[in-house]
Amino acid sequence: MNLFDLLAGCLSDGERLRFDLDRAGDALTVVVQPLLKSAPPHLDADRQRLRAALAHPLYLRGTSEQFAEGLADALAEYGAKRRDLHAVAADLDVLDEALRQARQAAHAQRQRAAQAGKNALPAGAKPAADDAVATRPALPPARNPDSLF
C-alpha cells in the first residue's frame, strides 16, 4: 500500500490531514495531525472527549531506516483506531436519536392519555360498572370495636 492510501485511511469523510516531517541530524520526526470538521454547538462532555481523541495526532520519531520498516504499520494502526472511534461516534448518534424519538413518543402518549381522560367523562360523572366484572358485596361493619376486621 502506498503512503497516500495509508494517509487517506487515517481520515473520515470531510476531514483534512497535516503531515509534518522534521529532521534533526539523523533523527526524523513525523507528525500526522487530523484536522476535524467544525464542532456542532453544545457538545456534551462525552462527545468532547471523543472529539479530542479523534483529533489526537500520531507522533513518531526514528531514523529513516526505522520509518522505512515501520511507518506503514503505524499509519495503518492509527487509521484503524480512528475508524473505531468514528464508529463509536456513529453509535452514539444512533442512540441519541433513538432516545429523542422515545422521549417524543412518550410525551405524545402522555398527551393522548391526558386528552382521552378529559374527554371520557363529564365533570362529576362516575364510570359505569362493567357488566362482565362481578362486584363483591360490601362487608357489614365490624361490631367489635377491638377487632381489626
Buried (B, 14 or more C-beta within 10 A) or exposed (E): EEEEEBBEBBBBEEBEEEBEEEEEEEEBEBBBBBEBEEEEEEEEEEBEEBBEBBBEBBEBEBEEEEBEEEBBEBBBEBBEBBBEBBEBBEEBEEEEEEEEEEEEEEEEEEEEEEEEEEEEEEEEEEEEEEEEEEEEEEEEEEEEEEEEE
